[in-house]
């Protein structure tokens, strides 16, 4: 899936894109207000700050490494059902 800019998600419908665009500025203001309000619990403020950063520069890539038993090679077994 090289070049997939949608991360495997289903494409947004036209109505969804319109609603997102229409409410974008208000939503950004809300997240910034949550981040800056000292009366908001610290974990909510931190989540708001992380969200803004993720949206601006993107989330870091996560490396995933898969190994078999004891760090060895992965064994794949294919079993066919011959009951027909």
PyMOL CGO cylinders between C-alpha atoms (Angstrom):
from pymol import cmd
from pymol.cgo import CYLINDER

trace = [
    CYLINDER, 0.00, 0.00, 0.00, 2.81, 2.41, -0.70, 0.3, 1, 1, 1, 1, 1, 1,
    CYLINDER, 2.81, 2.41, -0.70, 1.58, 5.89, -1.25, 0.3, 1, 1, 1, 1, 1, 1,
    CYLINDER, 1.58, 5.89, -1.25, -1.65, 5.45, 0.71, 0.3, 1, 1, 1, 1, 1, 1,
    CYLINDER, -1.65, 5.45, 0.71, -2.18, 8.90, 2.21, 0.3, 1, 1, 1, 1, 1, 1,
    CYLINDER, -2.18, 8.90, 2.21, -5.35, 7.87, 4.02, 0.3, 1, 1, 1, 1, 1, 1,
    CYLINDER, -5.35, 7.87, 4.02, -3.73, 5.33, 6.39, 0.3, 1, 1, 1, 1, 1, 1,
    CYLINDER, -3.73, 5.33, 6.39, -6.14, 2.60, 5.34, 0.3, 1, 1, 1, 1, 1, 1,
    CYLINDER, -6.14, 2.60, 5.34, -9.21, 4.50, 6.54, 0.3, 1, 1, 1, 1, 1, 1,
    CYLINDER, -9.21, 4.50, 6.54, -12.31, 4.66, 4.44, 0.3, 1, 1, 1, 1, 1, 1,
    CYLINDER, -12.31, 4.66, 4.44, -12.56, 7.88, 2.40, 0.3, 1, 1, 1, 1, 1, 1,
    CYLINDER, -12.56, 7.88, 2.40, -14.65, 10.63, 4.00, 0.3, 1, 1, 1, 1, 1, 1,
    CYLINDER, -14.65, 10.63, 4.00, -17.99, 11.34, 2.42, 0.3, 1, 1, 1, 1, 1, 1,
    CYLINDER, -17.99, 11.34, 2.42, -18.57, 14.80, 0.97, 0.3, 1, 1, 1, 1, 1, 1,
    CYLINDER, -18.57, 14.80, 0.97, -20.96, 15.69, 3.83, 0.3, 1, 1, 1, 1, 1, 1,
    CYLINDER, -20.96, 15.69, 3.83, -18.32, 14.75, 6.42, 0.3, 1, 1, 1, 1, 1, 1,
    CYLINDER, -18.32, 14.75, 6.42, -15.67, 16.85, 4.71, 0.3, 1, 1, 1, 1, 1, 1,
    CYLINDER, -15.67, 16.85, 4.71, -18.06, 19.81, 4.59, 0.3, 1, 1, 1, 1, 1, 1,
    CYLINDER, -18.06, 19.81, 4.59, -18.92, 19.52, 8.29, 0.3, 1, 1, 1, 1, 1, 1,
    CYLINDER, -18.92, 19.52, 8.29, -15.25, 19.22, 9.26, 0.3, 1, 1, 1, 1, 1, 1,
    CYLINDER, -15.25, 19.22, 9.26, -14.34, 22.27, 7.19, 0.3, 1, 1, 1, 1, 1, 1,
    CYLINDER, -14.34, 22.27, 7.19, -17.29, 24.28, 8.53, 0.3, 1, 1, 1, 1, 1, 1,
    CYLINDER, -17.29, 24.28, 8.53, -16.46, 23.62, 12.20, 0.3, 1, 1, 1, 1, 1, 1,
    CYLINDER, -16.46, 23.62, 12.20, -12.66, 23.50, 11.93, 0.3, 1, 1, 1, 1, 1, 1,
    CYLINDER, -12.66, 23.50, 11.93, -11.89, 26.98, 13.28, 0.3, 1, 1, 1, 1, 1, 1,
    CYLINDER, -11.89, 26.98, 13.28, -14.26, 26.57, 16.23, 0.3, 1, 1, 1, 1, 1, 1,
    CYLINDER, -14.26, 26.57, 16.23, -12.82, 23.17, 17.07, 0.3, 1, 1, 1, 1, 1, 1,
    CYLINDER, -12.82, 23.17, 17.07, -9.24, 24.44, 16.99, 0.3, 1, 1, 1, 1, 1, 1,
    CYLINDER, -9.24, 24.44, 16.99, -10.23, 27.36, 19.26, 0.3, 1, 1, 1, 1, 1, 1,
    CYLINDER, -10.23, 27.36, 19.26, -11.85, 24.91, 21.69, 0.3, 1, 1, 1, 1, 1, 1,
    CYLINDER, -11.85, 24.91, 21.69, -8.77, 22.69, 21.87, 0.3, 1, 1, 1, 1, 1, 1,
    CYLINDER, -8.77, 22.69, 21.87, -6.52, 25.73, 22.38, 0.3, 1, 1, 1, 1, 1, 1,
    CYLINDER, -6.52, 25.73, 22.38, -8.86, 27.01, 25.12, 0.3, 1, 1, 1, 1, 1, 1,
    CYLINDER, -8.86, 27.01, 25.12, -8.73, 23.61, 26.87, 0.3, 1, 1, 1, 1, 1, 1,
    CYLINDER, -8.73, 23.61, 26.87, -4.94, 23.61, 26.64, 0.3, 1, 1, 1, 1, 1, 1,
    CYLINDER, -4.94, 23.61, 26.64, -4.62, 27.11, 28.12, 0.3, 1, 1, 1, 1, 1, 1,
    CYLINDER, -4.62, 27.11, 28.12, -7.30, 26.96, 30.85, 0.3, 1, 1, 1, 1, 1, 1,
    CYLINDER, -7.30, 26.96, 30.85, -5.59, 26.41, 34.22, 0.3, 1, 1, 1, 1, 1, 1,
    CYLINDER, -5.59, 26.41, 34.22, -8.89, 25.18, 35.71, 0.3, 1, 1, 1, 1, 1, 1,
    CYLINDER, -8.89, 25.18, 35.71, -9.01, 22.24, 33.31, 0.3, 1, 1, 1, 1, 1, 1,
    CYLINDER, -9.01, 22.24, 33.31, -7.39, 19.06, 34.71, 0.3, 1, 1, 1, 1, 1, 1,
    CYLINDER, -7.39, 19.06, 34.71, -3.73, 18.72, 33.68, 0.3, 1, 1, 1, 1, 1, 1,
    CYLINDER, -3.73, 18.72, 33.68, -4.28, 15.45, 31.78, 0.3, 1, 1, 1, 1, 1, 1,
    CYLINDER, -4.28, 15.45, 31.78, -6.93, 17.14, 29.59, 0.3, 1, 1, 1, 1, 1, 1,
    CYLINDER, -6.93, 17.14, 29.59, -4.62, 20.09, 28.94, 0.3, 1, 1, 1, 1, 1, 1,
    CYLINDER, -4.62, 20.09, 28.94, -1.80, 17.69, 28.02, 0.3, 1, 1, 1, 1, 1, 1,
    CYLINDER, -1.80, 17.69, 28.02, -4.07, 15.71, 25.68, 0.3, 1, 1, 1, 1, 1, 1,
    CYLINDER, -4.07, 15.71, 25.68, -5.16, 18.95, 23.99, 0.3, 1, 1, 1, 1, 1, 1,
    CYLINDER, -5.16, 18.95, 23.99, -1.53, 20.02, 23.51, 0.3, 1, 1, 1, 1, 1, 1,
    CYLINDER, -1.53, 20.02, 23.51, -0.58, 16.58, 22.12, 0.3, 1, 1, 1, 1, 1, 1,
    CYLINDER, -0.58, 16.58, 22.12, -3.54, 16.68, 19.77, 0.3, 1, 1, 1, 1, 1, 1,
    CYLINDER, -3.54, 16.68, 19.77, -2.52, 20.06, 18.38, 0.3, 1, 1, 1, 1, 1, 1,
    CYLINDER, -2.52, 20.06, 18.38, 1.07, 18.88, 17.87, 0.3, 1, 1, 1, 1, 1, 1,
    CYLINDER, 1.07, 18.88, 17.87, -0.08, 15.63, 16.22, 0.3, 1, 1, 1, 1, 1, 1,
    CYLINDER, -0.08, 15.63, 16.22, -2.32, 17.54, 13.84, 0.3, 1, 1, 1, 1, 1, 1,
    CYLINDER, -2.32, 17.54, 13.84, 0.38, 20.04, 12.97, 0.3, 1, 1, 1, 1, 1, 1,
    CYLINDER, 0.38, 20.04, 12.97, 3.46, 17.84, 12.49, 0.3, 1, 1, 1, 1, 1, 1,
    CYLINDER, 3.46, 17.84, 12.49, 1.93, 14.36, 12.53, 0.3, 1, 1, 1, 1, 1, 1,
    CYLINDER, 1.93, 14.36, 12.53, 2.49, 11.43, 14.84, 0.3, 1, 1, 1, 1, 1, 1,
    CYLINDER, 2.49, 11.43, 14.84, 5.87, 9.76, 14.90, 0.3, 1, 1, 1, 1, 1, 1,
    CYLINDER, 5.87, 9.76, 14.90, 6.17, 6.49, 13.00, 0.3, 1, 1, 1, 1, 1, 1,
    CYLINDER, 6.17, 6.49, 13.00, 6.02, 3.43, 15.20, 0.3, 1, 1, 1, 1, 1, 1,
    CYLINDER, 6.02, 3.43, 15.20, 8.45, 0.66, 14.46, 0.3, 1, 1, 1, 1, 1, 1,
    CYLINDER, 8.45, 0.66, 14.46, 6.92, -2.79, 14.72, 0.3, 1, 1, 1, 1, 1, 1,
    CYLINDER, 6.92, -2.79, 14.72, 9.11, -5.85, 14.78, 0.3, 1, 1, 1, 1, 1, 1,
    CYLINDER, 9.11, -5.85, 14.78, 7.64, -9.32, 14.78, 0.3, 1, 1, 1, 1, 1, 1,
    CYLINDER, 7.64, -9.32, 14.78, 9.62, -12.42, 15.62, 0.3, 1, 1, 1, 1, 1, 1,
    CYLINDER, 9.62, -12.42, 15.62, 8.82, -16.02, 16.31, 0.3, 1, 1, 1, 1, 1, 1,
    CYLINDER, 8.82, -16.02, 16.31, 9.42, -18.04, 19.45, 0.3, 1, 1, 1, 1, 1, 1,
    CYLINDER, 9.42, -18.04, 19.45, 12.54, -16.98, 21.39, 0.3, 1, 1, 1, 1, 1, 1,
    CYLINDER, 12.54, -16.98, 21.39, 13.23, -14.22, 18.88, 0.3, 1, 1, 1, 1, 1, 1,
    CYLINDER, 13.23, -14.22, 18.88, 13.65, -16.64, 15.99, 0.3, 1, 1, 1, 1, 1, 1,
    CYLINDER, 13.65, -16.64, 15.99, 12.02, -16.82, 12.61, 0.3, 1, 1, 1, 1, 1, 1,
    CYLINDER, 12.02, -16.82, 12.61, 8.26, -16.90, 12.24, 0.3, 1, 1, 1, 1, 1, 1,
    CYLINDER, 8.26, -16.90, 12.24, 6.81, -20.25, 11.24, 0.3, 1, 1, 1, 1, 1, 1,
    CYLINDER, 6.81, -20.25, 11.24, 3.69, -20.20, 9.11, 0.3, 1, 1, 1, 1, 1, 1,
    CYLINDER, 3.69, -20.20, 9.11, 1.66, -23.35, 8.72, 0.3, 1, 1, 1, 1, 1, 1,
    CYLINDER, 1.66, -23.35, 8.72, -1.11, -23.61, 6.16, 0.3, 1, 1, 1, 1, 1, 1,
    CYLINDER, -1.11, -23.61, 6.16, -3.77, -26.21, 6.75, 0.3, 1, 1, 1, 1, 1, 1,
    CYLINDER, -3.77, -26.21, 6.75, -6.18, -27.05, 3.95, 0.3, 1, 1, 1, 1, 1, 1,
    CYLINDER, -6.18, -27.05, 3.95, -9.62, -28.42, 4.66, 0.3, 1, 1, 1, 1, 1, 1,
    CYLINDER, -9.62, -28.42, 4.66, -10.01, -31.40, 2.31, 0.3, 1, 1, 1, 1, 1, 1,
    CYLINDER, -10.01, -31.40, 2.31, -13.48, -32.34, 3.50, 0.3, 1, 1, 1, 1, 1, 1,
    CYLINDER, -13.48, -32.34, 3.50, -15.14, -31.64, 0.11, 0.3, 1, 1, 1, 1, 1, 1,
]
cmd.load_cgo(trace, "trace")
